[in-house]
Amino acid sequence: MTTRVLTGITTSGTPHLGNYVGAIRPAVAASHRDGVESFYFLADYHALIKVQDPARVQRSTLEIAATWLACGLEPDKVWFYRQSDIPEIPELTWLLTCVAGKGILNRAHAYKAAVDKNRADGEDDDAGISAGLFMYPVLMAADILIFNANQVPVGRDQIQHIEMARDFGQRFNHLFGKDYFSLPEVVIEEHVATLPGLDGRKMSKSYDNTIPLFAPRNELKKLIAAIVTDSRAPGEAKDADASHVFQLYRAFASAEETAAMRQAFAEGIGWGDAKQQLFERIDAEVAPLREKYEALIARPAEIEGILRDGAQRLRAKYAVPFIAELRNAVGLRDLGQRSESVVAESAKASLPQFKQYREKADGRFYFKLLDGEGELLIQSEGFDSPKDAGQLIAVLKQVDSADAMETPEIVLHAPAVQVLEALTRLREAEA
């Protein structure tokens, strides 16, 4: 079975070591495995949420595309495209918006952080917050669900967004009665998913504490030398796990090299020596990639052609037919064509059916069984959770004798034989 793996980077800045370790390197490695279909996208729509500098978005798109290609991406073996070249993505965003719960979006980390900052500054909760920031998780869900990705490599700060994508996809599937969307799983490489920046905070363009992936060799050395450390002198034992230098080193080193560096920290290696070893280890991996990057970025028209070709092929194979199916599912249909679902719903309406609900008065969960004409056959007592109610419904659907009707959790509103006949019809229809 083929596993679809999808990842992307927002085109709002220059790729840095954190992007490389947390997303690009593991994603490119995954693309070389058997049984993997890889999707790589440049998230330029997402960039517009934070960046209103067109030249910066364009430059970042070029730099990120050149970076992935330099790092081993093979566009003839994977799907490599620009988000804005797939118009089906914003269309799916709207379909998902119509099923997404606002309460879930209210809890999104980025939105909550912006609200908290406004409150701390004495501002209105939503001052300066765009609808784009609020709806970011829905657009990200569309990125993932349009191609039914099975796995999404992300940093830990993005786990919530994958959970939201699962929720939106599941809601859509439930509302429209079919598993249109596969539910994605998070993939995280332990220890390297999030790297510290120059000041010890997460390496991020937002904090301006990044180390550019393809900085010239001399600049790379200067930046590493500027990493914040404590005041422990050479000869004093140092806590490797609390060191930003060690965390960066571990992300590039083998298990043996990491163990040796940990021992050196315990023996009191000086910060200058530790940073020199970090520089040499990073440069050994990055130098050959840097050379490829510089050659690629000098040919922007070639990169543009690669992106457009990838999007065109991907739309034809997946996006266009899938969005047509989803449009039909929600009722955006040819008016001269009678929907099969109308016939199906008509037949379904004549069948007995269970209805679950929550009673506002006591907050408990109930269910009832109605016959095809809407007549009440069974009324349950209250349950503490919908799961408990659902379990009893599952039991009732399997009944073969009137003895099962004597359970204290339900009250019959029709003769037992009539109830049994209704349950039998329902069970046969579901089978």
C-alpha positions in Angstrom: 0.0 0.0 0.0 1.3 3.4 -0.9 1.7 6.0 1.8 1.2 9.7 0.9 3.5 12.1 2.7 2.9 15.8 2.4 5.0 18.7 3.6 5.6 22.4 2.8 7.3 25.6 3.9 5.7 29.0 4.0 7.3 31.4 1.5 7.9 34.3 3.9 11.7 34.1 4.4 15.0 32.5 3.7 15.3 28.8 4.5 17.3 28.2 7.7 18.7 25.2 9.6 15.5 24.7 11.5 13.5 24.3 8.2 16.2 21.9 6.9 16.3 19.6 10.0 12.6 19.7 10.9 11.0 19.5 7.4 13.2 19.4 4.3 15.7 16.7 5.2 13.2 14.1 6.6 10.7 14.8 3.8 13.3 14.3 1.1 14.6 11.1 2.8 11.0 9.8 2.9 10.6 10.4 -0.8 13.3 7.8 -1.5 11.6 5.1 0.4 9.6 2.4 -1.4 5.9 2.6 -1.1 5.9 6.4 -0.5 4.2 9.0 -2.7 5.6 12.4 -1.7 3.9 15.9 -2.0 6.0 19.0 -1.6 4.4 22.4 -1.8 5.5 26.0 -1.5 2.9 27.6 0.8 2.6 31.0 -0.7 -1.0 31.6 0.2 0.0 31.1 3.9 2.8 33.7 3.4 0.2 36.4 2.7 -1.1 36.2 6.2 2.1 37.7 7.6 3.8 39.3 4.6 2.6 42.1 2.5 5.9 42.6 0.7 5.4 41.0 -2.8 9.1 41.0 -3.6 9.8 39.1 -0.4 7.2 36.5 -1.2 8.6 36.0 -4.7 12.2 35.8 -3.5 11.3 33.4 -0.7 9.5 31.1 -3.2 12.5 31.0 -5.4 14.9 30.4 -2.5 12.8 27.6 -1.0 12.3 25.8 -4.4 16.0 26.0 -5.0 16.7 24.7 -1.5 14.5 21.6 -1.9 16.0 20.8 -5.3 19.5 21.3 -3.9 18.7 19.0 -1.0 17.9 16.1 -3.3 14.4 16.5 -4.4 13.7 14.8 -7.7 10.7 16.5 -9.3 10.2 13.6 -11.8 9.7 11.2 -8.9 7.6 13.4 -6.5 4.8 16.0 -6.6 6.5 19.4 -6.4 4.2 22.4 -6.8 3.3 25.9 -5.6 0.2 26.2 -3.5 -1.3 29.1 -5.5 -1.0 27.0 -8.7 -3.7 24.6 -7.4 -7.0 26.6 -7.4 -8.8 23.6 -6.0 -7.1 24.2 -2.6 -8.9 27.5 -1.9 -12.2 26.0 -3.1 -11.8 23.1 -0.7 -10.9 25.7 2.0 -14.4 27.1 1.6 -16.1 23.7 1.8 -14.2 22.9 5.0 -14.9 26.4 6.4 -18.6 25.5 6.2 -18.2 22.5 8.4 -15.4 23.7 10.7 -16.4 24.6 14.3 -15.6 28.2 15.2 -15.0 27.0 18.8 -12.1 24.9 17.5 -10.6 27.8 15.6 -10.9 30.0 18.7 -8.4 27.6 20.4 -5.8 27.7 17.6 -2.4 28.5 19.1 -1.5 31.4 16.8 -4.9 33.1 17.2 -4.9 32.6 21.0 -1.3 34.0 21.2 -2.4 37.1 19.3 -5.4 37.6 21.5 -3.3 37.2 24.6 -0.9 39.8 23.4 -3.7 42.2 22.7 -5.1 41.8 26.2 -1.6 42.2 27.7 -1.3 45.5 25.8 -4.8 46.7 26.8 -6.1 46.4 23.3 -9.4 44.9 22.0 -9.1 41.1 21.7 -9.1 41.1 17.9 -7.1 44.3 17.3 -4.9 43.8 14.2 -5.9 40.2 13.8 -6.9 39.3 10.2 -9.4 36.7 9.2 -6.5 35.1 7.4 -4.7 34.4 10.7 -8.0 33.1 12.2 -8.7 30.8 9.2 -5.1 29.6 8.8 -5.9 26.1 10.2 -8.7 25.6 7.6 -6.4 26.5 4.7 -3.7 24.1 6.1 -6.4 21.4 6.3 -7.3 21.9 2.7 -3.6 21.6 1.7 -3.5 18.2 3.3 -7.0 16.8 2.6 -7.1 17.8 -1.1 -4.6 15.0 -1.7 -5.7 12.7 1.1 -2.2 12.7 2.7 -1.6 9.9 5.1 1.4 11.5 6.9 2.4 15.1 7.5 5.9 15.7 8.9 5.7 18.8 11.1 7.3 20.4 14.2 5.6 20.0 17.5 4.1 23.4 17.3 2.0 22.3 14.3 0.5 19.1 15.8 -2.7 21.0 16.7 -3.2 22.0 13.0 -3.0 18.3 11.9 -5.5 17.4 14.6 -7.8 20.2 13.3 -7.4 18.8 9.7 -8.5 15.4 11.1 -11.5 17.0 12.8 -12.6 19.0 9.7 -12.2 15.9 7.5 -14.1 13.7 9.9 -17.0 16.2 10.2 -17.3 16.5 6.4 -17.3 12.7 6.1 -20.0 12.4 8.7 -22.2 15.1 7.3 -22.1 13.9 3.8 -22.2 10.2 4.5 -19.0 8.9 3.0 -15.3 8.7 3.8 -14.2 11.3 1.2 -11.1 12.2 3.3 -8.4 10.1 4.8 -7.5 11.3 8.2 -3.8 12.4 8.3 -1.2 11.3 10.9 1.5 13.5 12.4 5.2 12.5 11.8 7.8 14.0 14.1 11.5 13.1 14.3 12.2 13.1 18.0 15.0 15.5 19.2 15.2 17.5 15.9 11.7 18.6 15.1 12.4 22.0 16.7 15.8 23.6 16.8 17.0 26.5 19.0 18.0 29.7 17.4 20.9 32.1 18.2 19.1 33.3 21.4 17.9 29.9 22.5 14.3 30.3 21.5 12.8 28.2 18.7 14.7 29.0 15.5 12.1 31.2 13.6 11.9 34.0 11.2 9.5 35.6 13.6 12.2 35.9 16.3 14.9 37.0 13.8 17.2 34.4 15.4 17.8 32.0 12.5 20.9 30.6 10.9 20.4 30.7 7.1 20.8 27.2 5.6 23.1 28.3 2.8 24.9 31.2 4.5 28.5 31.6 3.1 31.0 29.6 5.1 32.5 32.5 7.0 29.1 33.9 7.8 28.0 30.5 9.1 31.0 30.3 11.4 30.3 33.8 12.8 26.6 33.0 13.4 27.5 29.8 15.3 30.0 31.7 17.4 27.2 34.1 18.4 24.9 31.3 19.9 24.0 32.2 23.5 25.7 30.0 26.1 26.1 30.1 29.9 29.2 31.3 31.8 30.8 28.0 32.6 34.5 28.1 31.9 36.6 25.4 30.2 37.1 22.5 32.5 33.7 22.9 34.2 31.2 20.1 33.4 28.3 21.3 31.2 24.7 20.1 30.9 24.5 18.8 27.4 20.7 18.6 27.4 20.3 22.2 28.4 22.8 23.5 25.8 21.6 25.0 22.6 25.0 24.2 21.0 24.5 20.5 21.9 20.9 20.4 20.6 22.1 21.8 17.2 25.0 19.4 17.1 22.8 16.4 17.8 20.5 17.3 14.9 23.4 16.9 12.4 25.6 14.2 14.1 25.5 10.5 14.1 24.7 8.6 17.3 28.4 7.9 17.9 29.3 11.6 17.3 26.5 12.7 19.6 27.7 10.3 22.4 31.3 11.6 22.0 30.1 15.2 22.3 28.0 14.4 25.3 31.1 13.0 27.0 33.1 16.1 26.0 30.4 18.3 27.7 30.7 16.2 30.9 34.5 16.6 30.8 34.2 20.4 30.5 34.8 21.2 26.8 35.2 25.0 26.3 32.4 26.8 24.5 34.7 27.9 21.8 35.8 24.4 21.0 32.2 23.1 21.1 31.1 25.8 18.7 34.0 25.0 16.4 33.0 21.3 16.3 29.4 22.3 15.7 30.4 24.5 12.8 32.6 21.8 11.2 29.8 19.2 11.5 27.1 21.4 10.0 29.4 22.7 7.2 30.4 19.2 6.3 26.8 18.4 5.5 25.7 21.7 4.0 28.7 22.7 1.8 28.0 20.4 -1.1 24.3 21.4 -1.0 25.3 25.0 -0.9 27.1 24.6 -4.2 24.1 23.1 -5.9 21.8 25.8 -4.4 23.9 28.6 -5.9 23.8 27.0 -9.3 20.0 26.5 -9.2 19.0 30.0 -7.9 20.9 31.5 -10.8 18.3 29.8 -13.2 14.8 31.0 -11.9 13.0 30.4 -15.2 14.0 26.7 -15.0 12.6 26.4 -11.4 9.4 28.2 -12.5 8.9 25.6 -15.3 9.4 22.7 -12.8 6.7 24.1 -10.4 4.2 24.8 -13.1 4.6 21.3 -14.6 4.2 19.7 -11.2 1.0 21.6 -10.5 -0.5 20.9 -14.0 0.1 17.1 -13.7 -1.1 17.0 -10.1 -4.3 18.9 -10.9 -5.2 16.6 -13.8 -4.6 13.4 -11.8 -6.0 14.3 -8.4 -7.3 17.8 -7.6 -9.7 18.4 -10.5 -11.6 15.1 -10.3 -11.6 15.1 -6.5 -13.0 18.6 -6.2 -15.7 17.6 -8.7 -16.7 14.7 -6.4 -16.8 17.0 -3.4 -18.9 19.6 -5.2 -21.4 16.9 -6.0 -21.4 15.7 -2.4 -22.4 19.1 -1.0 -25.0 19.7 -3.7 -23.2 22.0 -6.2 -24.6 19.9 -9.1 -25.9 20.1 -12.6 -29.6 21.1 -12.2 -30.7 18.8 -15.0 -29.2 15.7 -13.4 -31.2 13.9 -10.7 -29.0 13.0 -7.8 -28.8 9.4 -6.8 -28.7 10.6 -3.2 -32.3 11.8 -3.6 -33.4 8.3 -4.3 -31.3 6.9 -1.5 -32.6 9.4 1.0 -36.2 8.6 -0.1 -35.5 4.9 0.6 -33.7 5.7 3.8 -36.6 7.8 5.1 -38.9 4.8 5.1 -36.6 2.8 7.3 -36.6 2.9 11.1 -33.8 5.0 12.5 -32.1 5.8 15.8 -31.6 9.5 16.8 -29.2 10.5 19.4 -29.3 13.9 21.2 -28.3 15.8 24.3 -31.0 17.2 26.6 -30.2 20.8 27.6 -32.2 20.5 30.8 -29.9 17.9 32.4 -27.0 17.8 30.0 -27.3 14.0 29.6 -27.4 12.0 26.4 -30.4 10.2 25.1 -31.6 8.2 22.0 -34.9 7.2 20.5 -36.0 4.7 17.8 -38.5 5.9 15.3 -40.3 3.8 12.7 -40.4 4.8 9.0 -43.3 7.1 9.6 -41.7 8.9 12.5 -43.7 7.0 15.2 -41.7 6.7 18.5 -40.9 3.0 19.3 -38.2 3.3 22.0 -37.1 6.1 24.3 -33.9 5.7 26.3 -33.1 6.9 29.8 -30.3 9.4 30.2 -26.6 8.5 29.8 -23.5 10.3 31.1 -21.7 10.1 27.7 -22.7 9.6 24.1 -20.5 6.6 24.0 -22.7 4.8 26.6 -25.8 5.6 24.6 -24.1 4.4 21.3 -23.1 1.1 22.9 -26.6 0.3 23.9 -27.9 1.2 20.4 -25.3 -1.3 18.9 -26.6 -4.0 21.2 -30.2 -3.3 20.3 -29.4 -3.6 16.6 -28.4 -7.2 17.1 -31.5 -8.3 19.2 -33.2 -11.5 18.1 -35.7 -11.9 21.0 -38.2 -9.9 22.9 -36.2 -10.7 26.1 -33.7 -8.0 25.1 -36.5 -5.4 25.2 -36.7 -5.8 29.0 -33.5 -3.8 29.6 -34.1 -1.0 32.2 -32.3 1.6 30.1 -35.1 1.8 27.6 -38.8 2.4 27.6 -41.0 0.8 24.8 -43.6 3.0 23.2 -45.0 0.2 21.0 -45.5 -3.5 21.3 -42.3 -5.5 21.6 -43.1 -7.4 18.3 -43.4 -4.1 16.5 -40.1 -2.9 17.9 -38.3 -6.2 17.0 -39.7 -6.0 13.4 -38.3 -2.4 13.1 -34.9 -3.5 14.5 -34.7 -6.4 12.1 -35.5 -4.2 9.1 -32.8 -1.7 10.2 -30.2 -4.5 10.7 -31.0 -6.0 7.3 -30.8 -2.6 5.6 -27.4 -1.8 7.2 -26.1 -5.3 6.2 
